Amino acid sequence: MIRFLVLALVLTGITACSSASKRQEEQNIAQAKKDAKAFEFDGYCGMGLCRKKNRVPCNPEITHEYKGKNYCFSSSEARATFIRDIDNNIRMANEQWSAIGGGAK
């Protein structure tokens, strides 16, 4: 019986930590959406615009600043690819951003 109680307490603690982590992640995403105007392309992934020709949500923790503008990306790989040919990728992303209606959602 005591083993069962200890196990139940441990599982409750793990669940609580997991829930707190999930809530924090959701709060970070919500805050990033509020601050989306701080990023180019309203917080959508610049590489997603280049490759997928569509709005791909970015991770606000994966960013790159270039010539005074902030870009965010969906993954570290997307950021690395974007940076390799940054001027051309910015041009293509801007063209696609305009083609899909810019900030209109």
Secondary structure, 3 states (H helix, E strand, C coil): CHHHHHHHHHHHHHHHHHHHHHHHHHHHHHHHHHCHHHCHHHHECHHHHHHCCCCCECEEEEEEEECCEEEEECCHHHHHHHHHCHHHHHHHHHHHHHHCCCCCC
